[in-house]
């Protein structure tokens, strides 16, 4: 920026120089009026004096002009510079020229304007920071489009969910940022109708299928101006998964209850129709009805136990527990089934290992795991039970030589009623709740349960429990 002081001083110097040169030329013509035969030395001396006088006049005049400009023009340069910096957004700049009353008033006015602009700027920055914090804190993906359909706001959740860079999306239209086609179509509808719309979308991401509950609405300004639209996408994948589990649970409970009830009803009807007269048939039917009623009772007991755990009314009675005694008691419970399949159970348990836990719950965990290992193992195979103390916890593992489990089945293995092999599970008398109960009991002891398996080789369940639980 070139200031007026410099411009005017330069122009003044040029004009004054021209005037003095013209004046010198004119005065030089007067020299010949006083004598034609003047000595050359005198003429030279005259020219020297004349040149010196003109230079002196130039210097004096420029000094006077500079002082005048400094007094009246330079303050305006200063004010112009301050206003220019304010216009550029530098609200911290201040005027400081108070040489005269006019300058004092002008300085005061400019500084007041600067203070208000600085205050407004700080307030706007604070509001912008709050807005950014709010938008970033929203647990759902958020997109905002301007009136022309270009992106002007993206939050962190959207970037993480769709693996996009928000800065790169700015200015692009909703058709250029790679949204699923159904979401693009709904956004276009919102632009056309300017109405609120909600819908659900299923998106395939790198982590898998993601279910989104999408809300779209026009953005209306304070004056009723239509500013664009906002899109909020809430991840409901977990809810959809839970809803599917609930549906599966209801279907599985209905099926598991219906099977023994149907069997008992059918055989009782045949007994009433005359089969009761045949002692052999009557005994066979009664044995089947007894077996089915036991299965029904076991299923109901497991359901009540699992329901108690999930309601939070499940209590753990902690006491010092001998792990070896727990394992031996569990093996006695399943010994009959081991003998029926001519199997063997190998123990690798230290003589003195104790933890603070609920004795009866641990027996229940071991019985469930052993029953599971026996049910899915071939005859004449071996189940290995190992106990190892590692740092502040113990690890109990139950390894079988069974049919194994596909890797895709492992994540759902601890769900209620989830069966890898339904036919084999029912034949074994299992309710489909054993592993779910194991998981809840382990977690109630602040422990974890994991599973590794290989098809055709076998499966190993590991439970890690803290050694020093609270009494």
C-alpha positions in Angstrom: 0.0 0.0 0.0 1.5 3.4 -1.0 0.7 6.2 1.4 -0.5 9.7 0.4 2.4 11.3 2.3 4.9 9.7 0.0 2.9 10.3 -3.2 2.3 14.0 -2.5 5.9 14.6 -1.4 7.1 13.0 -4.6 4.8 15.0 -6.8 5.7 18.2 -4.9 9.4 17.5 -5.5 8.9 17.0 -9.2 6.7 20.1 -9.6 9.1 22.2 -7.6 12.1 20.9 -9.6 10.4 21.9 -12.8 9.5 25.3 -11.6 13.0 26.0 -10.4 14.6 24.8 -13.6 12.3 27.1 -15.6 13.1 29.9 -13.2 16.8 29.3 -13.6 16.5 29.4 -17.4 14.6 32.7 -17.2 17.1 34.3 -14.8 19.9 33.1 -17.1 18.4 35.1 -19.9 18.4 38.3 -17.7 22.2 38.1 -17.4 22.8 39.5 -20.9 20.7 42.6 -20.1 23.5 44.0 -17.8 26.4 43.7 -20.3 27.3 42.0 -23.5 31.1 41.8 -23.0 31.2 40.4 -19.5 34.1 38.3 -18.5 33.6 34.5 -18.8 34.8 34.0 -15.2 32.1 36.4 -13.9 29.5 34.6 -16.0 30.6 31.3 -14.5 30.5 32.7 -11.0 27.0 34.0 -11.7 25.8 30.6 -12.8 27.3 29.0 -9.8 25.5 31.4 -7.4 22.3 31.0 -9.4 22.5 27.2 -9.2 23.3 27.2 -5.5 20.4 29.6 -4.8 18.0 27.4 -6.7 19.2 24.3 -4.9 18.9 26.1 -1.6 15.4 27.2 -2.5 14.5 23.6 -3.5 15.7 22.2 -0.2 14.0 24.8 1.9 10.7 24.5 0.0 10.8 20.7 0.3 11.5 20.9 4.0 8.5 23.2 4.4 6.3 21.0 2.2 7.4 17.9 4.2 6.5 19.5 7.5 3.1 20.5 6.2 2.4 17.1 4.8 3.5 15.4 8.0 1.1 17.6 10.0 -2.0 17.2 7.8 -1.5 14.2 5.5 0.5 11.6 7.5 -2.3 11.0 10.1 -4.6 10.0 7.3 -2.0 7.5 6.1 -1.9 6.0 9.6 -5.7 5.8 9.8 -6.0 4.4 6.3 -3.5 1.7 7.3 -5.4 0.8 10.5 -8.7 0.6 8.6 -7.1 -1.5 5.9 -5.8 -4.0 8.5 -9.2 -4.1 10.2 -10.7 -4.9 6.8 -8.2 -7.7 6.4 -9.3 -9.3 9.7 -6.6 -8.0 12.0 -8.9 -6.8 14.8 -6.0 -6.4 17.3 -4.6 -3.3 15.5 -5.2 0.1 17.1 -4.9 3.8 16.0 -2.5 5.9 18.1 -2.4 9.4 16.6 -3.8 12.0 18.9 -1.8 15.1 17.9 -4.9 17.2 17.4 -8.6 17.3 18.5 -9.7 15.9 15.1 -7.1 13.1 15.2 -8.0 12.3 18.8 -11.7 11.9 17.9 -10.9 9.9 14.8 -8.4 7.7 16.8 -11.1 7.1 19.5 -13.8 6.2 16.9 -11.5 3.8 15.0 -10.4 2.1 18.2 -14.0 1.6 19.4 -14.9 0.0 16.1 -11.8 -2.2 16.4 -12.7 -3.3 19.9 -16.2 -4.2 18.9 -15.0 -6.1 15.8 -12.4 -7.9 18.0 -15.1 -8.8 20.5 -17.5 -10.1 17.8 -14.6 -12.1 16.3 -13.8 -13.7 19.6 -17.5 -14.5 20.2 -17.9 -15.9 16.7 -14.7 -18.0 17.2 -16.0 -19.3 20.5 -19.4 -20.2 19.0 -17.7 -21.9 16.1 -15.5 -23.9 18.5 -18.7 -24.9 20.4 -20.4 -25.9 17.2 -17.4 -27.9 16.1 -17.2 -29.6 19.5 -20.9 -30.4 19.4 -20.8 -31.7 15.9 -17.7 -33.8 16.6 -19.3 -35.1 19.8 -22.4 -36.4 18.1 -22.3 -40.2 18.0 -23.9 -40.3 14.5 -22.6 -39.4 11.1 -23.6 -35.9 10.1 -23.5 -34.2 6.7 -24.7 -30.7 5.8 -25.3 -29.6 2.2 -25.7 -26.0 0.9 -28.4 -24.8 -1.4 -26.5 -26.0 -4.4 -26.1 -29.5 -3.0 -22.4 -29.0 -2.1 -21.0 -30.3 1.2 -20.2 -27.6 3.7 -20.0 -29.6 7.0 -18.8 -33.1 7.8 -18.3 -34.6 11.3 -15.7 -37.0 12.6 -18.0 -40.0 12.9 -18.9 -39.8 9.1 -15.2 -39.7 8.2 -14.5 -42.8 10.4 -17.6 -44.7 9.3 -17.1 -44.1 5.5 -13.3 -43.8 5.6 -13.5 -40.3 3.9 -11.4 -37.2 4.4 -13.8 -34.3 5.4 -11.6 -31.6 3.9 -11.5 -33.4 0.5 -15.3 -33.6 0.5 -15.9 -29.9 1.0 -17.5 -28.3 -2.0 -18.4 -31.6 -3.7 -22.0 -32.4 -4.4 -23.8 -35.3 -2.7 -23.5 -37.4 -5.9 -19.7 -37.1 -5.9 -18.8 -38.3 -2.4 -19.6 -42.0 -2.8 -22.8 -42.3 -0.7 -24.9 -45.4 -1.3 -27.4 -45.0 -4.1 -30.5 -45.2 -1.8 -29.2 -42.4 0.4 -28.4 -40.3 -2.7 -31.9 -40.8 -3.9 -33.4 -39.8 -0.6 -31.2 -36.7 -0.4 -32.4 -35.7 -3.9 -36.0 -36.1 -2.8 -35.4 -33.9 0.3 -33.9 -31.2 -2.0 -37.0 -31.4 -4.3 -39.7 -31.6 -1.6 -38.0 -29.6 1.3 -39.6 -32.1 3.6 -38.3 -34.2 6.5 -37.6 -37.8 5.7 -36.5 -40.8 7.7 -35.4 -44.1 6.3 -33.1 -47.0 6.9 -30.2 -48.0 4.8 -27.9 -51.0 4.6 -24.3 -50.1 3.7 -21.5 -52.5 3.0 -18.3 -51.2 4.6 -14.8 -52.7 5.0 -15.8 -54.0 8.5 -18.9 -55.6 7.2 -22.6 -54.7 6.7 -23.7 -51.6 8.6 -27.4 -50.7 9.2 -28.1 -47.0 9.3 -31.1 -45.1 10.5 -31.1 -41.9 8.3 -32.8 -38.6 9.2 -32.8 -35.8 6.6 -34.3 -32.4 7.0 -34.1 -28.9 5.3 -32.2 -26.2 7.2 -34.2 -23.1 7.6 -32.5 -19.8 8.6 -33.9 -17.2 11.1 -35.5 -15.2 8.4 -37.2 -18.3 6.9 -34.5 -18.6 4.2 -33.8 -22.2 3.0 -30.1 -22.8 3.5 -29.7 -26.4 2.5 -30.3 -29.8 4.2 -28.8 -31.8 7.0 -28.4 -35.6 7.0 -27.8 -37.6 10.2 -27.0 -41.3 10.0 -27.3 -43.3 13.2 -25.6 -46.7 13.3 -28.2 -49.2 14.4 -26.2 -52.3 13.5 -26.1 -53.5 17.1 -29.8 -52.9 17.5 -30.6 -54.8 14.4 -28.3 -57.6 15.6 -30.1 -57.6 19.1 -33.5 -57.6 17.4 -32.4 -60.6 15.3 -31.2 -62.4 18.5 -34.5 -61.7 20.1 -36.4 -63.1 17.2 -34.1 -66.1 17.1 -34.5 -66.5 20.9 -38.3 -66.5 20.7 -38.3 -68.9 17.8 -35.8 -71.2 19.5 -37.6 -71.2 22.9 -40.9 -72.0 21.1 -39.3 -74.8 19.2 -37.4 -76.2 22.2 -40.5 -76.2 24.4 -42.8 -77.5 21.7 -40.7 -80.6 20.9 -40.9 -82.3 24.3 -44.5 -81.1 24.9 -45.6 -82.6 21.6 -43.8 -85.8 22.4 -45.4 -86.1 25.8 -48.8 -85.3 24.5 -48.6 -87.7 21.6 -47.5 -90.7 23.8 -50.1 -89.9 26.4 -52.8 -89.9 23.8 -51.6 -93.3 22.5 -51.7 -94.6 26.1 -55.3 -93.3 26.5 -56.3 -94.9 23.2 -55.4 -98.3 24.4 -51.6 -98.7 24.5 -51.8 -98.7 28.3 -53.1 -102.2 28.2 -49.8 -103.5 26.8 -47.2 -103.6 29.7 -44.2 -103.5 27.4 -45.5 -100.7 25.2 -46.8 -98.8 28.3 -43.3 -98.9 29.9 -41.5 -97.8 26.7 -43.9 -94.9 26.3 -43.7 -93.9 30.0 -39.9 -93.9 29.8 -40.0 -91.7 26.7 -42.4 -89.3 28.5 -40.2 -89.3 31.5 -37.1 -88.5 29.4 -38.9 -85.7 27.6 -40.3 -84.3 30.9 -36.7 -84.3 32.3 -35.5 -82.5 29.2 -38.3 -80.0 29.6 -37.5 -79.4 33.2 -33.8 -79.0 32.4 -34.6 -76.4 29.7 -36.9 -74.4 32.0 -34.3 -74.5 34.8 -31.6 -73.2 32.4 -33.9 -70.5 31.1 -34.7 -69.3 34.7 -31.0 -69.4 35.6 -30.0 -67.4 32.5 -32.9 -65.0 33.1 -31.7 -64.4 36.7 -28.2 -63.7 35.5 -29.3 -61.2 32.9 -31.6 -59.4 35.3 -28.7 -58.8 37.6 -30.2 -60.7 40.5 -27.5 -63.4 40.1 -25.3 -63.4 43.2 -21.9 -65.0 43.5 -20.9 -66.5 46.9 -17.1 -66.0 47.0 -15.0 -68.3 49.2 -11.7 -70.1 48.9 -12.2 -72.9 46.4 -9.9 -75.9 45.7 -9.8 -76.1 41.9 -8.8 -79.8 41.9 -11.9 -80.7 44.0 -14.1 -78.7 41.6 -12.7 -80.6 38.6 -13.1 -84.0 40.3 -16.7 -83.3 41.4 -17.6 -82.2 37.8 -16.1 -85.4 36.3 -18.2 -87.5 38.7 -21.3 -85.8 37.3 -20.5 -86.6 33.7 -18.9 -90.0 34.4 -21.9 -92.0 33.2 -21.8 -90.3 29.7 -18.0 -90.8 29.5 -18.5 -94.5 30.1 -21.3 -94.7 27.6 -19.0 -93.4 24.8 -16.0 -95.3 26.1 -14.1 -92.0 26.4 -11.3 -91.0 28.8 -10.7 -87.8 30.7 -7.0 -86.8 31.3 -6.2 -84.4 34.1 -3.3 -81.9 34.2 -4.1 -80.1 37.5 -1.6 -79.1 40.2 -2.3 -80.5 43.6 -2.6 -77.1 45.4 -4.5 -74.5 43.3 -7.1 -72.4 44.9 -9.0 -69.3 44.0 -11.7 -67.0 45.5 -14.9 -68.0 43.7 -18.3 -69.5 43.9 -17.8 -73.3 44.3 -21.2 -74.4 43.0 -21.0 -72.0 40.0 -17.6 -73.3 39.0 -18.9 -76.9 39.2 -21.7 -75.8 36.9 -19.2 -74.3 34.4 -17.1 -77.4 34.3 -20.1 -79.7 33.9 -21.4 -77.6 31.0 -18.0 -77.6 29.3 -17.4 -81.3 29.9 -20.9 -82.2 28.6 -20.3 -80.1 25.6 -16.9 -81.8 24.9 -18.4 -85.3 25.3 -21.4 -84.5 23.1 -19.3 -83.3 20.2 -16.5 -85.9 20.5 -16.2 -89.3 18.8 -16.3 -92.5 20.8 -13.1 -93.8 22.4 -11.5 -90.3 22.3 -9.9 -88.3 25.1 -11.0 -85.1 26.8 -8.1 -83.2 28.5 -8.7 -80.9 31.4 -5.8 -78.6 32.3 -5.3 -76.0 35.0 -2.5 -73.5 34.9 -1.7 -70.6 37.2 -0.5 -67.6 35.2 0.4 -64.4 37.1 -2.7 -63.2 38.9 -5.2 -65.6 37.4 -5.7 -69.3 36.6 -6.6 -70.8 33.3 -8.8 -73.8 33.1 -9.0 -75.4 29.7 -11.2 -78.3 28.4 -9.9 -79.8 25.1 -11.7 -82.4 23.1 -10.9 -84.4 20.0 -14.3 -83.8 18.5 -15.6 -82.7 15.1 -14.4 -79.1 15.6 -16.2 -75.8 14.7 -16.0 -73.7 11.6 -14.3 -70.3 12.2 -17.5 -68.5 11.0 -19.5 -70.2 13.8 -17.2 -69.2 16.7 -18.4 -65.6 17.2 -22.0 -66.8 17.8 -21.1 -69.8 19.9 -22.1 -68.2 23.3 -25.5 -67.0 22.1 -28.5 -68.5 23.6 -29.8 -71.6 21.7 -27.1 -71.3 19.1 -26.2 -74.7 17.9 -23.5 -75.7 15.5 -25.0 -79.1 14.9 -28.7 -79.0 15.9 -29.4 -82.7 15.4 -26.4 -83.9 17.4 -27.1 -81.4 20.2 -30.7 -82.6 20.7 -29.6 -86.2 20.7 -27.2 -85.4 23.5 -30.0 -83.8 25.5 -28.4 -80.3 25.5 -30.7 -77.2 25.9 -28.5 -74.8 23.8 -28.0 -72.6 26.9 -24.9 -74.3 28.4 -22.3 -72.1 26.9 -24.3 -68.9 27.4 -24.5 -69.8 31.2 -20.7 -70.5 31.2 -20.0 -67.0 29.7 -22.3 -65.3 32.3 -20.7 -67.1 35.2 -17.2 -66.4 34.0 -18.0 -62.7 33.6 -19.6 -62.6 37.1 -16.2 -63.7 38.4 -14.5 -60.9 36.4 -13.1 -63.6 34.1 -13.3 -64.4 30.4 -14.0 -67.5 28.4 -12.5 -68.1 24.9 -12.6 -70.8 22.4 -10.3 -72.1 19.7 -11.3 -74.9 17.3 -10.2 -76.6 14.1 -12.6 -78.7 12.1 -11.7 -82.4 12.3 -9.2 -81.9 15.1 -11.1 -80.7 18.1 -12.1 -77.7 20.3 -10.6 -76.1 23.4 -12.4 -73.8 25.8 -10.3 -71.7 28.1 -11.6 -69.8 31.2 -9.4 -67.3 32.9 -10.4 -66.3 36.4 -8.6 -63.9 38.8 -6.9 -65.8 41.6 -7.6 -63.2 44.3 -11.3 -62.2 43.9 -13.0 -60.1 46.6 -14.6 -62.1 49.4 
